[in-house]
């Protein structure tokens, strides 16, 4: 079985649906800190907020409490959530037309 050094390789080979929530989030985080890789930071975020849904409307300052996250990584995560929110709104708008 293939062992990937980063979830991006797994995504490229098997598709996004094959990744865990922590692996997907770690791709956005990109790099961790010494002794605290991105995958571990991602799992800490998910543990703190329970899920992506739990993360969704948190103030950005809450993310600063997690070691290994700085402004750039938090902004990347916030942008991904905004993209998801816009997709959902567009789908709902199209659904409600029918």
Buried (B, 14 or more C-beta within 10 A) or exposed (E): EEEBEBBBEBBEEEEEEEBBBBBBBBBBBEEBEEEBBBBBBBBBBBEBBEEBEEBEEBEEEEBEEBEBBEEEBBEBBBEBBEEEEEEEEEEEEEEEEE
